Amino acid sequence: MARPKGTESVKMIQVIETKSTIGSGTEDDPFIPIVQYWDLEGNFLATTIILEENPETAYSA
């Protein structure tokens, strides 16, 4: 059985990280804290949803 390869490459890059909340706060559309990443030219790269029990502390390091 073939084993999956490990990491093919690693590179450190600069990105812009924004933290915000989406949703209207209702039961059908709850507030959800997110982190988004953008390149230095303003192109969108990715969104991460913060899965924490307490969204108010989701961004604390």
Buried (B, 14 or more C-beta within 10 A) or exposed (E): EEEEEEEEEEEEEEEEEEEEBEEEEEEEEEEBBBBBBBEEEEEEEEEEEBEEEEBEEBEEE
